[in-house]
């Protein structure tokens, strides 16, 4: 069984400005990878989704890859 990336690295809050970490959790089509595939816990998956959406809105991450 895999463990949550953020729990193992002792990351409490996911920052939307840290795009290198956020890019690990989006697929080549810039979609958010589901919790089942990433093995992220529920709390961090919600924070991750919120951070990715904020980063997209501020043009730090793409909405789609063409």
N, C-alpha and C positions, 0 to 999 in steps of 0.2 A: 504494500500500500504506500502510495506517495503521500508526502506531507505538503502542506501549504508553503509556497515560496516565501510569503511575507512573514509567516509565523516562524519559520526556521531561520530567517535572516533578522528576526526581531525588529521588523518594520511595523510601527504602530499606525502611522498615517501614510497614505499613498499620495504623493505630490503630483499634480497634473503637469508641473514643469519638468519633471524627470522623464523625458520622452524615451530614453534608452530602455528603461524598465518597462514602460507602457508598450513599446514596440514588440516585446516578447509575447504579449498577450493579444495581439491582433494578427490575423492570417494575411496571406499575400493580397487578398482582395480588400484589406483594411476593415474586415469585420471582427467584432469582439469574439474571441474564442470562448466557448461555453465552459462552465465550471467542471463538468465531467472530464473534459480533455485536459484542463490545466491543473486539476487537483487543488484548486484554491478554495479555502474555507468560505462559507457563506458571507461572513462579515467583510472579508477582504474582497470578495467578488463584487459586492455592492459598491464598495469604495473604488475598486478598480474601474467599474463601469462608469461611475460618476466622473472619475478623473480623466478617462479616455474621452468622454463626451465634452468635458470642459476644454481639453487640449484640442479637440477638433474645432470647437467653436472659436478658439483663439488662434486657429491656423497653425498649431504646433504639430498636429497630426492630420493626415488626409482623411476625408470622408470616404473616398474611393481611390483605387489605383487603376488608372486607365492603361 
